[in-house]
Amino acid sequence: MPKGIETVLGLSHNFIVTPRKTMSKEELEVSLERLERDVHLKYYYRDEPWGNDERPALYVKSTWRPEPWSIPRTINRRLANFFNAVRPLFNQKKGVSNITPSQQRHLRWLRKQTKYLIGRTDKGLGPFGIEFSRYQQDGLKHLNDPSTYQSLSEEEAHAAAKATHVEIIQWVYKYAKSIGQDAKD
């Protein structure tokens, strides 16, 4: 890896590079539309709280929205007032970088290169870098370890896949009201 790359890797996965430009009017409208949908969904499902043990493990993104007449006018009026107050505050401006020019070069290099894999370590030890070929070899060694994974015959694999398929269908029907018709189809 290039000399000085640690200045980028040391920033951690929580570091956010300042964008070159602030949010545009178009991006703002997309965000406001999403906020409106989220508020409508929260209201629509207000009487159906999910406990931690009931939250589905599988998430299917949906564009479904409650019917307009199911949302009170006061909510829409308050959202409109909020949106009208927020819109004038957003004028796209040039961002001020929070990284040095050499860090910008290193980030560009990391995005383009394919020889190394950058990942996250456990226990908060920060990022790691490893040659992709070595990562593949180590992964295959791990996957081929019989003490870790069991090798299945074709018939066993088909049976396991069918059982998983049945579990997914059961889950979809159990949460049909929450996930909408799109997911069921």
Helices and strands as residue ranges (DSSP letters): H 6-9, H 25-44, G 68-70, H 73-86, G 87-89, H 101-112, E 116-120, E 127-131, H 132-143, H 154-174, H 176-184
